[in-house]
């Protein structure tokens, strides 16, 4: 059985802080969590945390980059 870890994804607004509650995700690895965080980011800056550990920060993506990520 895989070992699942709990992560939080904070979407950072233009003001530089997270205006809403973080999205809670459960994944088996940092790589899986990072991929899900990018999908959740909707083009915004996103921070991925596991407990008190900052795993990654994903920069804001342009609309063109968002279209490339999603083939549909």
Buried (B, 14 or more C-beta within 10 A) or exposed (E): EEEEBEBBBBBBEEEEEBEEEBBEBEBEEBEBBBEBBBEBBEEBBBBBBBEEEEBBEBEEBEEEEEEEEEEE
